[in-house]
Amino acid sequence: MLYGADYNPEQWPERVWDDDVRLMKRASVTTVSLGIFSWSRLQPAPGVWDFTWLDTVIGKLHAAGIGVNLATATASPPPWMSIEHPDTLATDENGATYWHGSRQHYSPASKTYRRLAAELVTRLAARYARHPGVVMWHVNNEYGCHLPVEYSPAAQEAFREWLLWRYRSIEALNEAWGTAFWSQRYGEWAQVMPPLKAPYSRNPAQLLDYQRFMSDMWLECYLAERDIIRAAGATQPISTNMMGAFKPANYADWAQHIDVITDDCYPDPQDPHRVRNTAFQRDLMRSLKRGTPWLLMEQATDAVNWRPTNPSKQPGQLAAETAQSVGRGADGIFYFQWRQSRAGSEKFHSAMLPHAGTRTRTWQEASTLGADLAALPDLPPPGDDASVALVFDWENWWAIENPDHPATLDYLSLIREWYGAFHRRGVQVDIVPPEKIDARYRLAVAPFLYLIRDETPLITFVENGGVLLTGPFSDVVDAQDRFCDGGFLTRLGPVLGVGVEDFRPLPPPVRQQVAERAGETVVEDDAGTGGGDRTSVSFASGEAGFGATYFAEALWADDAQVVATFTDGPSAGRPALTRREHGQAGGQGWYVATMPDPTGLDAIATRLLEEVGIPSAPLPEGVETARRGDVLTVINHGSLPVSVTFDGTDLRTGEVFGTRELAPQGFAFIRR
């Protein structure tokens, strides 16, 4: 189990470094990420290089047995680059330039930026590729975090090159984008622009392709640096830190190019769905490389600095959140950062070693946690622990949140609600794109699958005996955001046994205030809070009734059993939930024509789990479980003690677990 933090010795005088190393050993630190924002120290001027300080720091850490995850330092170019090479700077959709003084102000499409970054990485790799103290490589940092999309001249040129690679001809581009609409037809490539500032709605296919393009630009930067490191003879794992469900970057596409998935996760202590949302993020990271452990590369030891109000974590909450990561497949726990900064934008951000030193609760909790993790035996890799797949797809996220749709949808929020129905029952879920649905799963849930690139995996899954649920607003467009011939559900309709006449959107769910932060009223759909009078529309199965939101689709049950019916609203009397059996293998296709309320989600999830024979039961309030091979993690995130019963052996004590009371923020690893 790796344990450590971002280490920024360039912010401190050399006399502090020995004290850092001594305290790291005391805190059970095994590994640190080094040099992430050190470009201006490594190259203070064009053609001027200084690696002596880095040699010294790596040497001190290695002598103490602390490994280095060495960063390429390309995440924040130095000021001299902006002045000498303004073509490296990013611009917004209005053409305004982003300058240095913050970070991540460069255009990932800039050939000059890539050349200068390559020079830096080449020198780093040549010097440290075979250094025994370097155990891993950290490329750039949080690609796209602060600048997810930009429109510089470099980006405009690169976008045309990307489109030419994708479509081959201007005629094919016109067909894909539907440019006959509003006289947008292009006669030559020089006329094609990014979706810059416009007086009204922009072409949705153009918007979708630009999001694909930007994700590819960030990935190209990663691949260029990775290849330089490998060419220098480095054999260590190479990675870049992700940020959970980060909309601008299609991590499902990136994962194949990355040796080990690393993630940054900063749960908001005031988020009423913090536990569910962080569990979702950790399962997403685990699912990117199924069967391979991942690393939590950044989390906060206590308060952060960027929210309107930044409260401290509860006592024990840091350990409970860490246990959640370990239980869901993490083999390393890191923080931002080791020593709290004394200047700069993040000086109020917590660290392992706070300004107030080693007598703080933060230091004591982080040090104790390091010792506890060091004492754990080897854990099994996260294997095929999930029999349920939840479809989460970046291209659908991009397309479904484009403007000019029947309803405005928050794709991530809706998918997390579906995830919550299984999380509340302790059911392990893989979070994957539709192409990854295969025979390892018994149940696949694919709500809001608006855009379909290839329906074959889902149809094959049902034909081979799997149970698939999809809907609403699914199977609407092709990969270029165009309607298919014949209406909606033209590809999945036959396996589901239904057709859609109309979407019939509903007014947005009732919103209610959930917190007051620094004068800011924070509201949330009551779909996320599990209560409240949602809308006047409902649906029923037998005597049970449930709330319906966002859509009450007008559905035709052509060849499907009607399981539930809308009881009122625009589709009263028409099917709300259908089921179709498929073939000798026992596959089933389910369709739900609305977004159910939490009670409805729980009822549907329970029914589907029963259909595929996966046992489940609601967990006590505040309790979650996760499987990792033969190790079960159970955590009490609540504020009161909870009694739980599980067969197996406590991994930390060797004692039979049985029935035990878990204190608030308490957790256990159980070998079953």
Secondary structure, DSSP 8 states (H G I E B T S, - for coil): -EEEEEE-GGGS-GGGHHHHHHHHHHTT--EEEE-TT-HHHH-SBTTB---HHHHHHHHHHHHTT-EEEEE--TTS--HHHHHH-GGGB-B-TT--B--SSSS--B-TT-HHHHHHHHHHHHHHHHHHTT-TTEEEEE-SSSTTSS-S----HHHHHHHHHHHHHHHSSHHHHHHHHTTTGGG---SSGGG---S---SS---HHHHHHHHHHHHHHHHHHHHHHHHHHHHTT--S-EE-EE-SS-TTS-HHHHGGG-SS-EEE----TT-TTHHHHHHHHHHHHHHHTTTS-EEEEE--SS--SSSSS-----TTHHHHHHHHHHHTTEEEEEES-SB--SSSTTTTS--SB-TTGGGSHHHHHHHHHHHHHHTS-------S--SEEEE--HHHHHHHTSSSSSS---HHHHHHHHHHHHHTTT--EEEE-GGG--TT-SEEEETT--B-S--HHHHHHHHTT-EEEE-SS-S-B-TTS-B-TTSBSTTTHHHHT-EEEE--B-----EEEEEEETTEEEEEETTTTT-S---S-EEEETTEEEEEESB--EEE-SSSEEEEEE-SSTTTTSEEEEEEEETTTTEEEEEESSEE-HHHHHHHHHHHHHHHT-------TTEEEEEETTEEEEEE-SSS-EEEEEEEEETTT-SEEEEEEE-TT-EEEEE-
